[in-house]
Amino acid sequence: MAGQRIDGTLVANSVKDIVREAVSELKKESIEPCLATILVGDDPASAIYVKNKQKACTEVGITTKDHKLPSSFSQKEMNVLIDLLNRDNSVHGILVQIPLPGQLNEFAITSRISPVKDVDCLTPFNIGLLVSNRAILKPCTPSGIIELFDYYKIDLAGKNAVIVNRSNLVGKPLYNLMLERDATVTTCHSKTRNLKEHCQRADIVITAIGDRSKFVLTADMIKDGAIVIDVGTTRLDGRLVGDVDYENVIKKASYVTPVPGGVGPMTIAMLLKNTVTAASISKGFVPDS
Ligand SMILES: NC(=O)c1ccc[n+]([C@@H]2O[C@H](COP(=O)([O-])OP(=O)(O)OC[C@H]3O[C@@H](n4cnc5c(N)ncnc54)[C@H](OP(=O)(O)O)[C@@H]3O)[C@@H](O)[C@H]2O)c1
């Protein structure tokens, strides 16, 4: 029997409904949740990502402040802008679209964001809280994946999970969030030996590579009934695709996320959720988790 398609758009819409409700509650308290976006340069893909995030904000009533900057923008100018936004009480979340041009130090810039406005969870302070299971603002893509598991009532306790990615954005924070849910987590990367065997042993495979010339997760690489989460995004013959051979993998797996319509919408939904949480924090309200 074929596995079930995990509908990221459906789950993202349910998160957006909750966010919309929270926004209207905050507005009753005279708080207008606001996300400041920073885009440097003219990379078309980054421009689309930022535009989609701004559009999603508008849909749920979150205001955005757009900062579109030339590719020559300097580190000094960026420091001034971040400091300004950190002090601006009308701004609750700050999003710096990555990657940045070479003259800008990504780590220095994201570390400079006030932790209470760090809606991407990239500051060392928030990463520390994440590792200690105490994060309030959790990284968007990994927490979106956890939200998918919860929606589909997939219990992670005791499951063997393999994450094929070790980036700061995806693999490392996801490792922590899945460990928190009592999964036994293995992180794989480009130097991992016997990657196929790792995947074949896993109850859950999460792949985030985004280059099909390097890696495609095929049906022979998973065990029967495995749960497969495809984070990777790349273009193939003009179409957006992931890392997974979806048509064949879903015949063997129990659940699979499609690309598009899987993890992507969740990343945006969790950004909205974090912005509302950050706005709540500004009012002195600290949620339980
Ligand atoms: N849908 C979404 O919302 C969303 C969000 C974030 C990212 N993404 C997508 O996810 C993908 C990864 O993003 P990222 O920012 O994490 O990229 P990244 O920093 O380039 O990470 C890619 C990871 O893939 C590993 N890798 C590369 N080739 C491999 C191979 N042959 N075998 C095993 N592992 C291999 C790399 O290993 P090394 O560390 O050893 O180099 C690295 O850990 C991209 O396609 C991106 O667009 C999607």
Ligand as a Chemical Component Dictionary entry (heavy atoms), coordinates in Angstrom:
data_LIG
# 
_chem_comp.id                   LIG 
_chem_comp.type                 NON-POLYMER 
_chem_comp.pdbx_formal_charge   0 
_chem_comp.three_letter_code    LIG 
# 
loop_
_chem_comp_atom.comp_id 
_chem_comp_atom.atom_id 
_chem_comp_atom.alt_atom_id 
_chem_comp_atom.type_symbol 
_chem_comp_atom.charge 
_chem_comp_atom.model_Cartn_x 
_chem_comp_atom.model_Cartn_y 
_chem_comp_atom.model_Cartn_z 
_chem_comp_atom.pdbx_ordinal 
LIG N1  N1  N 0  12.110 24.085 2.202  1  
LIG C1  C1  C 0  12.659 24.943 3.058  2  
LIG O1  O1  O 0  11.972 25.695 3.741  3  
LIG C2  C2  C 0  14.130 24.970 3.207  4  
LIG C3  C3  C 0  14.728 25.610 4.281  5  
LIG C4  C4  C 0  16.123 25.555 4.403  6  
LIG C5  C5  C 0  16.869 24.885 3.455  7  
LIG N2  N2  N 1  16.233 24.312 2.397  8  
LIG C6  C6  C 0  16.974 23.592 1.354  9  
LIG O2  O2  O 0  17.692 22.547 1.986  10 
LIG C7  C7  C 0  18.916 22.337 1.296  11 
LIG C8  C8  C 0  20.055 22.483 2.267  12 
LIG O3  O3  O 0  20.099 23.794 2.786  13 
LIG P1  P1  P 0  21.301 24.238 3.740  14 
LIG O4  O4  O 0  21.179 25.694 3.922  15 
LIG O5  O5  O -1 21.342 23.374 4.923  16 
LIG O6  O6  O 0  22.528 23.933 2.746  17 
LIG P2  P2  P 0  24.044 23.579 3.044  18 
LIG O7  O7  O 0  24.542 24.395 4.169  19 
LIG O8  O8  O 0  24.722 23.646 1.733  20 
LIG O9  O9  O 0  24.006 22.054 3.542  21 
LIG C9  C9  C 0  23.964 20.982 2.673  22 
LIG C10 C10 C 0  24.289 19.725 3.446  23 
LIG O10 O10 O 0  24.288 18.650 2.539  24 
LIG C11 C11 C 0  25.431 17.844 2.783  25 
LIG N3  N3  N 0  25.825 17.126 1.569  26 
LIG C12 C12 C 0  26.212 17.645 0.391  27 
LIG N4  N4  N 0  26.491 16.668 -0.487 28 
LIG C13 C13 C 0  26.279 15.512 0.149  29 
LIG C14 C14 C 0  26.387 14.150 -0.203 30 
LIG N5  N5  N 0  26.787 13.775 -1.432 31 
LIG N6  N6  N 0  26.080 13.217 0.698  32 
LIG C15 C15 C 0  25.671 13.565 1.927  33 
LIG N7  N7  N 0  25.552 14.835 2.342  34 
LIG C16 C16 C 0  25.843 15.796 1.466  35 
LIG C17 C17 C 0  26.486 18.823 3.198  36 
LIG O11 O11 O 0  27.532 18.136 3.868  37 
LIG P3  P3  P 0  28.872 18.905 4.366  38 
LIG O12 O12 O 0  28.468 19.629 5.601  39 
LIG O13 O13 O 0  29.818 17.811 4.619  40 
LIG O14 O14 O 0  29.277 19.826 3.252  41 
LIG C18 C18 C 0  25.664 19.749 4.095  42 
LIG O15 O15 O 0  25.590 19.264 5.419  43 
LIG C19 C19 C 0  18.913 23.352 0.148  44 
LIG O16 O16 O 0  18.359 22.753 -0.991 45 
LIG C20 C20 C 0  17.979 24.434 0.638  46 
LIG O17 O17 O 0  17.368 25.147 -0.413 47 
LIG C21 C21 C 0  14.885 24.320 2.259  48 
# 
loop_
_chem_comp_bond.comp_id 
_chem_comp_bond.atom_id_1 
_chem_comp_bond.atom_id_2 
_chem_comp_bond.value_order 
_chem_comp_bond.pdbx_ordinal 
LIG N1  C1  SING 1  
LIG C1  O1  DOUB 2  
LIG C1  C2  SING 3  
LIG C2  C3  SING 4  
LIG C2  C21 DOUB 5  
LIG C3  C4  DOUB 6  
LIG C4  C5  SING 7  
LIG C5  N2  DOUB 8  
LIG N2  C6  SING 9  
LIG N2  C21 SING 10 
LIG C6  O2  SING 11 
LIG C6  C20 SING 12 
LIG O2  C7  SING 13 
LIG C7  C8  SING 14 
LIG C7  C19 SING 15 
LIG C8  O3  SING 16 
LIG O3  P1  SING 17 
LIG P1  O4  DOUB 18 
LIG P1  O5  SING 19 
LIG P1  O6  SING 20 
LIG O6  P2  SING 21 
LIG P2  O7  DOUB 22 
LIG P2  O8  SING 23 
LIG P2  O9  SING 24 
LIG O9  C9  SING 25 
LIG C9  C10 SING 26 
LIG C10 O10 SING 27 
LIG C10 C18 SING 28 
LIG O10 C11 SING 29 
LIG C11 N3  SING 30 
LIG C11 C17 SING 31 
LIG N3  C12 SING 32 
LIG N3  C16 SING 33 
LIG C12 N4  DOUB 34 
LIG N4  C13 SING 35 
LIG C13 C14 SING 36 
LIG C13 C16 DOUB 37 
LIG C14 N5  SING 38 
LIG C14 N6  DOUB 39 
LIG N6  C15 SING 40 
LIG C15 N7  DOUB 41 
LIG N7  C16 SING 42 
LIG C17 O11 SING 43 
LIG C17 C18 SING 44 
LIG O11 P3  SING 45 
LIG P3  O12 DOUB 46 
LIG P3  O13 SING 47 
LIG P3  O14 SING 48 
LIG C18 O15 SING 49 
LIG C19 O16 SING 50 
LIG C19 C20 SING 51 
LIG C20 O17 SING 52 
# 
